[in-house]
Amino acid sequence: MTRLERKGFEMIVYGLPVGQGILALSPIPGSDGDYAGDVQHLIEWKPAIVVSLVTEIELAAAGAAGLWHDLVDAGTRWEHMPISDFGVPDDEFEQAWPEVSANARRALTGGGRVLVHCRGGCGRSGMVALRLMIEMGEAADDARDRLRHVRPCAIETSEQMGWALQAKREPALFLRHAD
């Protein structure tokens, strides 16, 4: 697990090795009331790609409406793929997913960092992280267990688990860091 700490608060990015890179989950920056501090710590973590699964309303409520701008200005690729809380991807998400997934898998294969966030860093984030892990070639049960070891609340509904498990496994892509 990767922890980003600052005085008086701990912003946690729940990361695990996938491919040659790190795949991580986190809550929405600003959820603790310190948007600027959270964003600064994420920028220092240096993700190649941030996949944001929150809605525009959730971004605004957390004071994070400018998150995309702050991350892109810092050199991070931003992918906004909103899913309703406790939900699963809709048709628009499904159409965009193959390209977003390919970019994330390339980053992980090349040693980059990919951050997936939702409001709490659990259900939606866990669903998408598990899907990426399986697409990278991990066996579904092993990937789920590794993910839940780092973030026990990952994937909150059976529908989310079902979507994640629809992944097509690419065994040639899975090159795991030494633990």
C-alpha positions in Angstrom: 0.0 0.0 0.0 1.2 3.5 -0.8 0.5 6.1 1.8 0.8 9.8 1.1 1.0 11.6 4.5 0.9 15.1 5.7 0.7 16.6 9.1 -2.7 16.2 10.8 -4.1 14.0 8.0 -3.2 11.0 6.0 -4.3 10.9 2.4 -4.1 7.2 1.5 -3.6 5.9 -2.0 -4.2 2.1 -2.0 -1.7 0.8 -4.5 -0.5 -2.6 -5.6 1.9 -3.8 -8.2 0.3 -4.7 -11.5 2.4 -5.4 -14.6 5.5 -3.4 -14.2 3.6 -0.5 -12.7 1.3 0.4 -9.8 -2.5 0.4 -9.9 -4.1 2.4 -7.1 -7.5 3.3 -5.7 -8.3 6.4 -3.7 -11.2 8.5 -2.5 -12.0 11.8 -4.3 -9.5 14.5 -3.6 -11.0 17.1 -1.3 -13.2 14.6 0.6 -11.5 15.6 3.8 -11.9 19.3 3.1 -8.3 19.9 1.9 -8.6 19.7 -1.8 -5.3 21.6 -2.5 -3.3 19.3 -0.2 -4.9 16.2 -1.6 -4.2 17.2 -5.2 -0.6 18.2 -4.4 0.0 14.8 -2.9 -1.5 13.0 -5.9 0.7 15.1 -8.2 3.7 14.1 -6.1 2.7 10.5 -6.5 3.0 11.0 -10.3 0.2 9.0 -11.8 0.5 8.6 -15.6 -3.3 8.3 -15.8 -6.2 9.2 -13.4 -9.5 7.5 -14.1 -12.2 9.4 -12.3 -15.5 7.5 -11.8 -17.4 10.2 -10.0 -20.2 12.3 -11.4 -19.9 16.1 -12.0 -22.2 16.6 -8.9 -19.8 14.5 -6.8 -16.8 16.5 -8.0 -18.5 19.8 -7.2 -19.7 18.6 -3.8 -16.0 17.7 -2.9 -14.8 21.0 -4.1 -13.0 19.2 -6.9 -14.6 20.6 -10.0 -11.2 21.7 -11.3 -9.5 18.3 -10.6 -9.1 17.5 -14.3 -7.4 20.8 -15.0 -5.0 20.5 -12.0 -4.0 17.0 -13.0 -3.6 17.7 -16.7 -1.5 20.8 -15.9 0.8 18.5 -13.9 1.3 16.2 -16.8 -1.3 13.5 -15.9 -3.7 12.1 -18.4 -7.3 12.5 -17.1 -10.1 10.1 -18.0 -13.5 11.1 -16.7 -15.7 8.0 -16.8 -18.6 8.8 -14.5 -20.6 5.9 -12.9 -23.4 6.5 -10.4 -22.6 5.6 -6.8 -23.0 1.8 -6.2 -23.6 1.5 -10.0 -22.0 -0.2 -13.0 -20.9 1.2 -16.3 -23.6 2.5 -18.8 -23.4 2.3 -22.6 -21.4 5.5 -22.9 -18.8 4.1 -20.5 -18.7 0.8 -22.3 -18.0 2.5 -25.6 -15.1 4.5 -24.2 -13.7 1.6 -22.0 -11.6 -0.3 -24.7 -9.4 2.8 -25.4 -9.2 3.9 -21.7 -8.3 0.3 -20.7 -5.7 0.0 -23.4 -4.0 3.2 -22.3 -4.1 2.1 -18.7 -2.7 -1.3 -19.5 0.1 0.3 -21.6 1.0 2.6 -18.7 1.1 -0.4 -16.3 3.1 -2.5 -18.7 5.6 0.3 -19.1 6.1 0.8 -15.3 3.7 3.7 -14.9 1.2 4.5 -12.2 -2.6 4.4 -12.8 -5.0 5.9 -10.2 -8.7 5.0 -10.2 -10.9 7.1 -7.8 -14.5 7.3 -6.9 -16.1 9.0 -3.9 -14.8 6.6 -1.2 -12.2 4.6 -3.2 -14.1 1.4 -2.7 -17.0 0.1 -4.9 -16.6 1.8 -8.3 -12.8 2.1 -8.0 -12.5 -1.5 -6.9 -14.7 -2.7 -9.8 -12.5 -0.9 -12.4 -9.2 -1.9 -10.7 -10.2 -5.6 -10.7 -11.2 -5.4 -14.3 -7.8 -3.9 -15.2 -6.0 -6.5 -13.2 -7.8 -9.3 -15.0 -7.3 -7.7 -18.4 -3.6 -7.5 -17.5 -3.6 -11.3 -17.2 -4.2 -12.1 -13.5 -6.6 -14.9 -12.6 -9.8 -13.4 -11.3 -9.8 -14.9 -7.9 -6.1 -14.1 -7.3 -6.7 -10.5 -8.5 -9.7 -10.1 -6.2 -7.8 -11.4 -3.2 -4.8 -9.2 -3.9 -7.0 -6.1 -4.3 -9.1 -6.8 -1.2 -5.9 -7.4 0.8 -5.0 -3.8 0.1 -8.5 -2.4 0.1 -11.0 -4.7 1.8 -14.1 -2.6 0.7 -13.2 -2.9 -3.0 -16.3 -3.8 -5.0 -19.5 -3.2 -3.1 -22.2 -4.9 -5.1 -22.7 -8.2 -7.0 -23.4 -6.1 -10.1 -20.0 -4.4 -9.8 -18.3 -7.8 -9.3 -20.2 -9.1 -12.4 -19.0 -6.3 -14.6 -15.4 -6.7 -13.4 -15.4 -10.4 -14.0 -16.5 -9.9 -17.7 -12.9 -8.9 -18.4 -11.0 -10.7 -21.1 -7.7 -12.0 -19.7 -4.5 -11.1 -21.6 -1.9 -13.5 -20.0 1.0 -12.1 -22.1 0.6 -8.7 -20.5 0.8 -9.8 -16.9 4.3 -9.1 -15.6 4.1 -8.7 -11.8 6.6 -6.9 -9.6 8.5 -9.0 -7.1 6.6 -8.8 -3.8 
